[in-house]
Amino acid sequence: MDPNVLKTHPAFGQIHVSDCIDGMAELPAGCIDLAFADPPFNIGYTYDVYDDSLESDEYIQWSESWIRGVHRVLADDGAFWLAIGDEYAAELKVLAQQIGFQCRSWVIWYYTFGVHCKYKFTRSHAHLFHFVKDEKHFKFNADDPSVRVPSARQLVYNDRRANSKGRMPDDTWILRPQDLPYGFTADEDIWYFPRVAGTFKERAGFHGCQMPEQLLGRIIRACSDPGDKVLDPFSGSATTVAVAKKLGREFISFEMSEEYVSLGTERLEQIRVGDPLTGAADPLRSAPATNGKKNESKAEKLAREEEERQRWATQQVGPQLEFQFETMRAMTDGELINAFREIHDGHSVDRVLLDPVLSDRLESACRRISEREPASSRRQRLIELRASGALTAEGIHTERPTTIPTTTLERFSYAAELAWAILVQRYPEHSLDDIFTDPKLLEEFDREALLHAADADPLTLRWCATQLRSWATTAREHQPGADEPEPSTPKFSAAKNWTTTSGPTSKSGSAKGGLYQVLAQDGSVLFVGETSDFTVRFGDHLASESAARFWRNEAGGQPKIRTASIQDATGPERRLAMCQWLQENPAASRNLVSLWSTDIPLGASTPS
């Protein structure tokens, strides 16, 4: 399938009033990166339109039809997740495999508020199947921090030798998590999230069978990237597409009930990309144990639960874990300042937050004091403490410079700008400071930047972004002196196919620099850059197949290039010329045009 088809496909970004089989038939083959289906379980539940009491053979035949539809529209490296109850779990697993899917994981979702049964054990789980088309080639974000879990070396011993990225989850089964609330985690093959009961604030309010957002968030993060296409054949309460939108994915869903479509659309309109997921991310917070005391005060309840945690820790693993339960509180400003004092090694707050090694040390020091406060909150507080002068008042000196050569920053600044522009497009409400204080957004930035500059390291690329902010401020605020000639408008060459050798050279064969435009097949400008050496820059741009594929996808085919030589110009002079051109031509789709030509979308602080 042409990957550019979906850029203008009108079906995405909405819930359609349609049978999913008919709706999927209208989609191009291979256009979906992740499908999540929570079909009617055929147990007689009353829905608005769908008859959930088909004969067994009819239900299997109907299931085969829509699963074949999912298989057709799913990309070759895509993922298909199926949620189903006991009655048809085995049958639909076999059916999906016959259609061509491979089963990668069979997860049990254990939930509270199970359906009460009079003559058998209460239902308190559902089955989640993870299917792929090709078991040797599929998307699974194993390095995503939200997918990995801490190793025992990290969690129990706080050992710095542990892999900071954690490990992949184990296969662990616990029968009664309510009796062992601190020995059961969300990261095993049994996932413990509460079903969205009628009393929960999370409930959308119009659909009787609703998935929790945190469960869907785990699946969407693990099996797709921001910008990927997510399909839900059975929209229902619209939770799948709501989570997809919050996490920056494109989405499409089908629903036969006009009322559900209307209510689901209203729900989507109230959501913005980057909004937090509702519900407890940590399932241990979802269904706390109770000892039956109905008249406890809040303070008594907290004290009792703390005592139970301590007692359980001592009984199960001994006193060495008691420290872990003393960390279930937010850090004070003084504790945060002391944690920074312990690890900063003379470096500034900016350097600590942007340097992966120093950042890990800060998180380790903070986690010894408090596990409760999110890392993004601590990092933001540290910036505020720096701005208020609290660090200086505590005698903390941060004069040690960050020495990354200007030539290196200028070489890789284009990759930082591309990554930054992509994240601004996904999360328009987030500034660069927001990105750099949120570890998950920072990981996204790294992935996008490293796609375009594989030879660079994360610290360099992050530092490039802060320098871009400073350079843009200087270029935009430049006022020519009385004797300074007015800069001439760059004269670009005719467009030609973009290769690593497309840049001009001087007659002597020495390097030439200036401005360049990357063009789509239709002639539209995708990106404008400046460089001291066209040959080096184009070699960096197209160094990897993934980067070259990115530009082919953006261009709708072979990208074109136009160059404008600016002989013997310095970096500031080239950036000034680029700023002037972008002010007159603010249409480059992959630039941070507002950074260079209008208002900087964040505070213009200079990195230190």
C-alpha positions as CSV (number, residue, x, y, z in Angstrom):
1,M,0.0,0.0,0.0
2,D,1.2,3.6,-0.8
3,P,2.0,5.0,2.7
4,N,0.8,8.4,1.6
5,V,-2.8,7.3,1.0
6,L,-3.7,7.8,4.6
7,K,-2.4,11.4,4.8
8,T,-5.6,12.5,3.1
9,H,-7.9,9.6,3.9
10,P,-11.1,11.1,5.3
11,A,-12.0,8.1,7.5
12,F,-9.5,8.7,10.2
13,G,-10.0,10.7,13.4
14,Q,-13.6,9.8,13.9
15,I,-16.1,7.1,14.9
16,H,-18.3,5.9,12.0
17,V,-21.9,4.7,12.2
18,S,-21.3,1.4,10.4
19,D,-21.0,-2.4,10.8
20,C,-17.3,-3.0,11.2
21,I,-17.2,-5.6,8.5
22,D,-18.6,-3.1,5.9
23,G,-16.4,-0.3,7.4
24,M,-13.2,-2.2,7.2
25,A,-13.9,-3.2,3.6
26,E,-13.7,0.5,2.7
27,L,-10.2,0.8,4.1
28,P,-6.9,0.2,2.1
29,A,-5.2,-3.1,2.8
30,G,-2.3,-2.8,5.3
31,C,-3.2,0.6,6.5
32,I,-3.6,-0.1,10.3
33,D,-0.7,-0.4,12.7
34,L,-2.7,-1.6,15.8
35,A,-6.2,-3.1,16.1
36,F,-7.8,-3.6,19.4
37,A,-11.2,-5.5,19.4
38,D,-13.5,-5.9,22.4
39,P,-16.4,-7.6,20.6
40,P,-19.7,-8.7,22.2
41,F,-18.9,-11.8,24.2
42,N,-22.2,-13.5,23.2
43,I,-23.3,-13.9,26.8
44,G,-26.6,-12.2,26.5
45,Y,-25.6,-8.7,27.5
46,T,-28.0,-6.0,26.5
47,Y,-26.5,-3.5,24.1
48,D,-28.1,-0.5,22.3
49,V,-28.3,-2.2,18.9
50,Y,-26.2,-5.4,18.7
51,D,-27.9,-8.8,19.5
52,D,-25.5,-10.5,22.0
53,S,-27.3,-13.8,22.0
54,L,-26.5,-15.4,18.6
55,E,-26.4,-19.2,18.2
56,S,-22.9,-20.5,18.7
57,D,-22.3,-21.3,15.0
58,E,-23.6,-17.9,13.9
59,Y,-21.3,-16.2,16.4
60,I,-18.2,-18.1,15.1
61,Q,-19.1,-17.3,11.5
62,W,-19.7,-13.6,12.3
63,S,-16.4,-13.5,14.2
64,E,-14.5,-15.1,11.3
65,S,-15.8,-12.3,9.0
66,W,-14.7,-9.4,11.1
67,I,-11.3,-11.0,12.1
68,R,-10.6,-11.6,8.4
69,G,-11.4,-7.9,7.9
70,V,-8.8,-7.0,10.6
71,H,-6.2,-9.3,9.0
72,R,-6.6,-7.5,5.6
73,V,-6.3,-4.0,6.9
74,L,-3.5,-4.7,9.4
75,A,0.1,-3.8,8.3
76,D,2.5,-6.7,8.0
77,D,4.3,-5.6,11.2
78,G,1.1,-4.6,13.0
79,A,-0.5,-6.0,16.1
80,F,-4.0,-7.3,16.8
81,W,-5.3,-7.5,20.4
82,L,-8.5,-9.4,21.1
83,A,-10.4,-9.2,24.4
84,I,-12.9,-12.1,24.9
85,G,-14.5,-14.0,27.7
86,D,-14.2,-17.7,28.7
87,E,-17.1,-18.8,26.5
88,Y,-15.3,-18.3,23.2
89,A,-11.6,-17.6,24.1
90,A,-10.2,-20.9,22.8
91,E,-12.4,-20.9,19.7
92,L,-11.5,-17.4,18.6
93,K,-7.8,-18.0,19.3
94,V,-7.8,-21.1,17.0
95,L,-9.9,-19.2,14.4
96,A,-7.5,-16.2,14.3
97,Q,-4.6,-18.6,13.8
98,Q,-6.4,-20.4,11.0
99,I,-6.9,-17.0,9.3
100,G,-3.2,-16.3,9.5
101,F,-2.4,-14.7,12.8
102,Q,0.3,-15.8,15.2
103,C,-0.4,-15.6,18.9
104,R,2.5,-13.9,20.8
105,S,0.9,-13.5,24.2
106,W,-2.2,-14.8,26.1
107,V,-2.8,-12.4,28.9
108,I,-5.4,-12.8,31.7
109,W,-7.0,-9.5,32.7
110,Y,-8.0,-9.9,36.3
111,Y,-10.4,-7.2,37.4
112,T,-12.3,-6.2,40.6
113,F,-16.1,-5.9,40.6
114,G,-16.5,-9.3,38.8
115,V,-20.0,-10.4,37.6
116,H,-21.7,-12.1,40.5
117,C,-22.7,-15.7,39.8
118,K,-25.1,-17.7,41.9
119,Y,-24.2,-21.3,41.0
120,K,-20.6,-21.0,40.0
121,F,-17.5,-19.1,40.9
122,T,-17.7,-15.3,40.3
123,R,-16.4,-14.2,36.9
124,S,-13.5,-11.8,37.5
125,H,-11.3,-12.0,34.4
126,A,-11.2,-11.8,30.6
127,H,-8.7,-13.0,28.1
128,L,-6.5,-10.7,26.0
129,F,-4.8,-12.3,23.0
130,H,-1.9,-10.5,21.3
131,F,-1.7,-11.6,17.6
132,V,0.7,-10.6,14.9
133,K,1.0,-11.5,11.2
134,D,4.7,-12.4,11.2
135,E,6.2,-13.6,14.4
136,K,9.7,-12.6,13.3
137,H,8.8,-9.1,12.2
138,F,6.4,-7.1,14.3
139,K,6.3,-3.9,16.3
140,F,6.8,-4.3,20.1
141,N,8.4,-1.4,22.0
142,A,10.5,-3.5,24.3
143,D,12.7,-0.5,25.2
144,D,9.7,1.8,26.1
145,P,10.0,2.5,29.9
146,S,6.2,2.0,30.2
147,V,6.5,-1.5,28.9
148,R,9.6,-2.6,31.0
149,V,9.6,-3.2,34.7
150,P,12.4,-2.7,37.3
151,S,14.7,-5.7,37.9
152,A,15.1,-7.1,41.4
153,R,18.5,-5.5,41.5
154,Q,16.9,-2.1,41.0
155,L,13.8,-2.5,43.1
156,V,15.1,-4.4,46.1
157,Y,18.8,-3.4,46.4
158,N,18.8,-0.1,44.5
159,D,22.0,-1.3,42.9
160,R,23.5,1.2,40.4
161,R,24.9,-1.7,38.4
162,A,21.4,-2.7,37.3
163,N,20.3,-2.0,33.8
164,S,18.6,1.4,34.1
165,K,16.0,0.3,31.5
166,G,14.8,-2.5,33.7
167,R,13.7,-5.9,32.3
168,M,10.9,-7.5,30.4
169,P,8.0,-8.8,32.6
170,D,7.9,-12.4,33.8
171,D,5.1,-14.9,33.5
172,T,3.6,-14.9,37.1
173,W,0.3,-16.1,38.4
174,I,-1.3,-15.0,41.7
175,L,-4.7,-16.5,42.6
176,R,-6.0,-13.9,45.1
177,P,-4.3,-10.4,44.6
178,Q,-6.7,-8.9,47.2
179,D,-5.0,-11.1,49.8
180,L,-1.5,-10.2,48.6
181,P,-1.8,-6.6,47.5
182,Y,1.9,-5.9,47.5
183,G,3.0,-9.1,45.8
184,F,1.1,-8.7,42.6
185,T,2.1,-6.4,39.8
186,A,0.6,-5.2,36.5
187,D,3.6,-6.3,34.6
188,E,2.9,-10.1,34.4
189,D,0.8,-12.2,32.2
190,I,-2.0,-11.7,34.6
191,W,-2.8,-8.0,34.5
192,Y,-4.7,-6.6,37.4
193,F,-6.8,-3.5,36.5
194,P,-10.2,-2.7,37.9
195,R,-13.1,-3.2,35.5
196,V,-14.8,0.2,35.1
197,A,-17.6,-0.2,37.6
198,G,-20.7,2.1,37.6
199,T,-19.3,4.0,40.6
200,F,-16.0,4.8,39.0
201,K,-15.3,8.4,37.9
202,E,-13.7,7.0,34.8
203,R,-16.9,5.5,33.4
204,A,-18.1,7.2,30.2
205,G,-21.7,6.8,31.4
206,F,-23.4,5.3,28.4
207,H,-21.9,1.8,27.6
208,G,-22.2,-1.1,29.9
209,C,-18.9,-2.9,29.1
210,Q,-16.1,-0.4,29.3
211,M,-12.3,-1.1,29.3
212,P,-10.1,0.9,31.7
213,E,-7.9,3.5,30.0
214,Q,-4.7,2.3,31.7
215,L,-5.0,-1.2,30.3
216,L,-5.5,0.2,26.8
217,G,-2.6,2.6,27.4
218,R,-0.3,-0.3,28.1
219,I,-1.3,-2.0,24.8
220,I,-1.1,1.1,22.7
221,R,2.3,2.1,24.0
222,A,3.7,-1.4,23.6
223,C,2.5,-2.0,20.0
224,S,2.4,1.3,18.3
225,D,4.3,4.6,18.0
226,P,3.0,8.2,18.1
227,G,1.4,8.9,14.7
228,D,0.5,5.3,14.0
229,K,-3.0,4.2,13.0
230,V,-5.2,2.5,15.6
231,L,-8.4,0.7,14.8
232,D,-11.3,-0.3,17.1
233,P,-13.9,-2.3,15.2
234,F,-16.4,-2.1,18.1
235,S,-16.2,1.5,19.5
236,G,-18.8,1.1,22.3
237,S,-17.8,3.7,24.9
238,A,-15.0,5.0,22.6
239,T,-12.3,4.3,25.2
240,T,-9.8,2.8,22.7
241,V,-9.9,5.8,20.4
242,A,-9.9,8.2,23.4
243,V,-6.7,6.7,24.7
244,A,-5.3,6.6,21.2
245,K,-5.9,10.3,20.8
246,K,-4.4,11.1,24.2
247,L,-1.3,9.2,23.3
248,G,-0.9,10.9,19.9
249,R,-2.0,8.1,17.6
250,E,-4.3,8.5,14.6
251,F,-7.5,6.4,15.0
252,I,-10.6,5.1,13.4
253,S,-13.5,3.1,14.9
254,F,-16.9,1.7,13.9
255,E,-20.1,1.5,15.9
256,M,-23.6,0.4,14.9
257,S,-25.4,2.5,17.5
258,E,-26.0,6.1,16.4
259,E,-26.4,7.1,20.1
260,Y,-23.0,5.6,21.1
261,V,-21.3,7.3,18.1
262,S,-22.8,10.6,19.2
263,L,-21.7,10.2,22.8
264,G,-18.3,8.8,21.8
265,T,-17.7,11.7,19.5
266,E,-18.6,14.1,22.3
267,R,-16.1,12.3,24.5
268,L,-13.4,12.7,21.9
269,E,-14.1,16.4,21.4
270,Q,-13.3,17.0,25.1
271,I,-9.9,15.3,24.8
272,R,-6.6,16.8,23.7
273,V,-3.4,15.0,22.7
274,G,-1.2,14.6,25.8
275,D,-4.0,14.5,28.3
276,P,-3.3,12.0,31.1
277,L,-5.0,8.6,31.1
278,T,-7.7,8.2,33.8
279,G,-7.6,5.5,36.4
280,A,-4.7,4.3,38.5
281,A,-1.5,3.5,36.4
282,D,-0.4,1.3,39.3
283,P,-3.0,-1.5,39.8
284,L,-2.0,-1.8,43.4
285,R,-3.8,1.6,43.9
286,S,-6.9,0.4,42.1
287,A,-8.4,-2.0,44.6
288,P,-6.9,-1.7,48.1
289,A,-7.6,-4.4,50.6
290,T,-10.1,-3.7,53.3
291,N,-10.6,-5.2,56.8
292,G,-14.2,-4.4,57.0
293,K,-14.0,-1.2,59.2
294,K,-16.7,1.0,57.8
295,N,-16.3,4.0,60.1
296,E,-12.6,4.6,59.9
297,S,-11.5,8.2,59.4
298,K,-9.2,9.0,56.5
299,A,-6.2,9.4,58.8
300,E,-7.0,6.1,60.6
301,K,-7.3,4.3,57.3
302,L,-4.0,5.7,56.0
303,A,-2.2,4.7,59.2
304,R,-3.7,1.2,59.2
305,E,-2.7,0.6,55.5
306,E,0.9,1.9,56.2
307,E,1.1,-0.5,59.2
308,E,-0.1,-3.4,57.0
309,R,2.4,-2.6,54.3
310,Q,5.2,-2.6,56.9
311,R,4.1,-5.9,58.5
312,W,3.7,-7.6,55.1
313,A,7.1,-6.5,54.0
314,T,8.8,-7.8,57.2
315,Q,6.9,-11.1,57.1
316,Q,7.6,-11.8,53.4
317,V,11.1,-10.6,52.7
318,G,12.6,-9.4,55.9
319,P,13.6,-6.0,57.2
320,Q,15.7,-5.1,54.2
321,L,12.6,-4.0,52.3
322,E,11.1,-1.8,55.0
323,F,12.8,1.2,53.5
324,Q,10.7,0.8,50.4
325,F,7.4,1.6,52.1
326,E,8.8,4.7,53.8
327,T,9.0,6.2,50.3
328,M,5.3,6.4,49.6
329,R,5.2,10.2,50.0
330,A,6.2,13.3,48.0
331,M,9.6,14.8,48.5
332,T,10.0,18.1,50.3
333,D,11.9,20.9,48.5
334,G,14.8,20.4,50.9
335,E,15.0,16.7,50.0
336,L,14.9,17.4,46.3
337,I,17.7,20.0,46.7
338,N,19.8,17.5,48.7
339,A,19.2,14.8,46.0
340,F,20.5,17.3,43.4
341,R,23.4,18.3,45.6
342,E,24.4,14.6,45.8
343,I,24.6,13.9,42.1
344,H,25.1,17.1,40.1
345,D,28.9,17.0,40.1
346,G,29.1,20.8,39.5
347,H,26.8,20.7,36.5
348,S,23.7,22.9,35.9
349,V,20.1,21.8,36.3
350,D,19.8,21.8,32.5
351,R,22.8,19.4,32.1
352,V,21.4,17.1,34.8
353,L,18.0,16.9,33.2
354,L,19.3,16.4,29.7
355,D,22.3,14.1,30.4
356,P,21.0,10.4,30.5
357,V,23.7,9.4,33.0
358,L,23.2,12.3,35.4
359,S,19.4,12.1,35.0
360,D,19.4,8.4,36.0
361,R,21.5,9.3,39.1
362,L,19.0,12.0,40.1
363,E,16.1,9.6,39.7
364,S,17.9,6.9,41.8
365,A,18.6,9.5,44.5
366,C,15.0,10.7,44.5
367,R,13.4,7.2,44.5
368,R,15.3,6.4,47.7
369,I,13.3,9.1,49.3
370,S,10.0,9.0,47.5
371,E,8.4,6.6,45.1
372,R,5.1,8.4,44.9
373,E,5.9,11.6,43.0
374,P,6.1,11.3,39.2
375,A,9.6,12.0,37.7
376,S,8.1,14.7,35.5
377,S,6.8,16.6,38.6
378,R,10.2,16.3,40.4
379,R,12.0,17.6,37.3
380,Q,9.6,20.5,36.9
381,R,10.0,21.4,40.6
382,L,13.8,21.4,40.2
383,I,13.6,23.9,37.4
384,E,11.3,26.1,39.6
385,L,13.8,25.8,42.5
386,R,16.6,26.9,40.2
387,A,14.5,29.9,38.9
388,S,13.6,31.0,42.4
389,G,17.3,31.0,43.5
390,A,16.8,28.3,46.0
391,L,19.8,26.2,44.8
392,T,22.1,29.2,45.0
393,A,20.8,30.0,48.5
394,E,21.7,26.5,49.6
395,G,25.3,27.0,48.4
396,I,25.0,24.8,45.4
397,H,27.5,25.9,42.7
398,T,26.9,24.8,39.1
399,E,29.7,26.5,37.2
400,R,31.0,23.4,35.5
401,P,30.5,24.0,31.8
402,T,29.0,21.6,29.2
403,T,31.5,21.4,26.5
404,I,30.0,20.2,23.2
405,P,31.8,21.7,20.2
406,T,29.8,24.3,18.3
407,T,30.7,22.4,15.1
408,T,29.0,19.3,16.5
409,L,25.9,21.3,17.6
410,E,25.7,22.9,14.2
411,R,26.1,19.6,12.4
412,F,23.2,17.8,14.2
413,S,20.9,20.8,14.9
414,Y,18.7,19.7,12.0
415,A,17.9,16.4,13.6
416,A,16.9,18.1,16.9
417,E,14.7,20.6,15.0
418,L,12.9,17.7,13.1
419,A,12.3,15.8,16.4
420,W,11.1,18.9,18.1
421,A,8.8,19.8,15.3
422,I,7.3,16.3,15.2
423,L,6.6,16.4,18.9
424,V,5.0,19.9,18.7
425,Q,2.7,18.5,16.0
426,R,1.7,15.6,18.3
427,Y,1.5,17.6,21.5
428,P,0.8,21.3,20.5
429,E,0.3,22.3,24.1
430,H,3.8,21.2,25.2
431,S,6.8,23.5,25.2
432,L,10.4,22.3,24.9
433,D,10.7,22.6,28.7
434,D,7.6,20.3,29.0
435,I,9.3,17.8,26.7
436,F,12.5,17.8,28.6
437,T,10.9,17.4,32.0
438,D,8.7,14.5,31.0
439,P,10.8,11.3,30.7
440,K,8.3,9.7,28.3
441,L,8.3,12.7,25.9
442,L,12.1,12.8,26.2
443,E,12.3,9.2,25.0
444,E,10.0,10.1,22.1
445,F,12.3,13.1,21.2
446,D,15.4,10.8,21.3
447,R,13.7,8.2,19.0
448,E,12.8,10.8,16.4
449,A,16.1,12.7,16.6
450,L,18.2,9.5,16.4
451,L,16.3,8.4,13.3
452,H,17.8,11.4,11.5
453,A,21.2,11.5,13.2
454,A,22.3,7.9,14.1
455,D,25.9,9.0,14.7
456,A,24.9,11.5,17.5
457,D,24.2,10.7,21.1
458,P,21.1,11.7,23.1
459,L,22.8,14.4,25.2
460,T,24.2,16.1,22.0
461,L,20.8,16.0,20.3
462,R,19.0,17.3,23.4
463,W,21.5,20.1,23.8
464,C,21.1,21.0,20.1
465,A,17.4,21.7,20.8
466,T,18.3,24.1,23.6
467,Q,20.8,25.8,21.4
468,L,18.2,26.1,18.6
469,R,16.1,28.0,21.0
470,S,19.0,30.4,21.7
471,W,20.0,30.7,18.1
472,A,16.5,31.5,17.0
473,T,16.1,34.2,19.6
474,T,19.4,35.8,18.4
475,A,18.4,35.6,14.7
476,R,14.9,37.0,15.3
477,E,16.0,39.9,17.5
478,H,18.9,40.8,15.2
479,Q,18.9,44.5,14.4
480,P,21.4,45.5,11.5
481,G,23.9,48.2,12.4
482,A,24.1,51.5,10.5
483,D,27.1,50.2,8.5
484,E,25.8,46.7,8.1
485,P,24.5,45.9,4.5
486,E,21.0,44.6,4.2
487,P,21.2,40.8,3.8
488,S,20.4,39.7,0.2
489,T,17.7,37.2,-0.5
490,P,19.1,33.7,-1.0
491,K,19.1,32.5,-4.6
492,F,18.1,28.8,-4.8
493,S,19.2,26.5,-7.6
494,A,16.7,24.5,-9.7
495,A,15.3,21.4,-8.0
496,K,16.9,18.1,-8.5
497,N,16.7,14.6,-7.0
498,W,18.1,14.6,-3.5
499,T,21.2,12.3,-2.9
500,T,24.2,12.5,-0.7
501,T,26.1,14.1,-3.5
502,S,23.5,16.7,-4.5
503,G,25.3,19.7,-2.9
504,P,27.4,22.1,-4.9
505,T,31.2,22.4,-4.4
506,S,33.6,25.2,-5.2
507,K,35.9,25.1,-8.2
508,S,38.7,24.0,-6.0
509,G,36.6,21.2,-4.6
510,S,36.4,22.6,-1.1
511,A,33.3,22.4,0.9
512,K,30.4,24.8,0.2
513,G,27.7,25.8,2.7
514,G,24.5,27.8,2.7
515,L,20.8,27.1,2.7
516,Y,18.8,24.2,1.3
517,Q,15.2,23.2,0.8
518,V,13.8,19.7,0.8
519,L,10.9,19.5,-1.6
520,A,8.0,17.0,-2.0
521,Q,7.0,15.6,-5.4
522,D,4.4,18.4,-5.8
523,G,7.0,21.1,-5.1
524,S,5.9,22.0,-1.6
525,V,8.7,22.8,0.9
526,L,9.1,20.1,3.6
527,F,12.2,21.5,5.4
528,V,14.6,24.4,5.2
529,G,18.1,24.0,6.7
530,E,21.5,25.7,6.9
531,T,24.9,24.1,6.8
532,S,28.6,24.8,6.5
533,D,29.0,21.8,4.3
534,F,26.3,20.5,2.0
535,T,28.1,17.2,1.4
536,V,28.4,16.3,5.1
537,R,24.8,17.5,5.9
538,F,23.2,15.5,3.0
539,G,25.3,12.5,4.0
540,D,23.9,12.8,7.6
541,H,20.4,13.4,6.4
542,L,20.4,10.2,4.3
543,A,22.8,8.0,6.3
544,S,20.3,5.4,7.2
545,E,17.5,3.6,5.3
546,S,15.0,4.6,7.9
547,A,15.8,8.3,7.5
548,A,15.7,8.0,3.7
549,R,12.3,6.2,4.0
550,F,11.0,9.0,6.2
551,W,11.8,11.6,3.5
552,R,10.4,9.4,0.7
553,N,7.1,9.1,2.7
554,E,7.0,12.8,3.4
555,A,7.7,13.7,-0.3
556,G,5.4,11.1,-1.8
557,G,8.3,9.6,-3.7
558,Q,11.9,10.7,-4.4
559,P,12.5,14.0,-2.6
560,K,13.9,17.0,-4.4
561,I,16.6,19.5,-3.2
562,R,17.4,23.1,-3.9
563,T,20.5,24.8,-2.6
564,A,21.6,28.4,-2.1
565,S,25.3,28.9,-1.5
566,I,26.4,31.5,0.9
567,Q,30.2,31.7,0.6
568,D,32.3,32.2,3.7
569,A,29.3,32.8,5.9
570,T,29.4,32.1,9.7
571,G,26.7,30.0,11.4
572,P,24.9,33.1,12.8
573,E,24.9,34.6,9.3
574,R,23.4,31.5,7.7
575,R,20.8,31.3,10.4
576,L,19.9,35.0,9.9
577,A,19.5,34.3,6.2
578,M,17.3,31.3,6.9
579,C,15.2,33.3,9.4
580,Q,14.6,36.0,6.8
581,W,13.6,33.4,4.1
582,L,11.2,31.6,6.5
583,Q,9.6,34.9,7.6
584,E,8.8,35.5,3.9
585,N,7.9,31.8,3.2
586,P,6.3,30.3,6.4
587,A,5.2,27.0,4.8
588,A,7.9,24.5,5.5
589,S,5.9,21.6,7.1
590,R,8.8,20.0,9.0
591,N,10.4,23.1,10.4
592,L,9.6,24.9,13.7
593,V,8.6,27.9,11.6
594,S,7.3,29.7,14.6
595,L,10.7,29.3,16.2
596,W,12.5,31.1,13.4
597,S,9.9,33.6,12.2
598,T,7.2,34.5,14.8
599,D,6.8,33.7,18.5
600,I,9.0,31.1,20.1
601,P,6.6,28.5,21.6
602,L,8.4,28.4,24.9
603,G,10.5,30.3,27.3
604,A,13.7,31.5,25.7
605,S,16.1,30.6,28.4
606,T,19.7,29.9,27.4
607,P,21.1,26.5,28.4
608,S,23.9,26.5,31.0
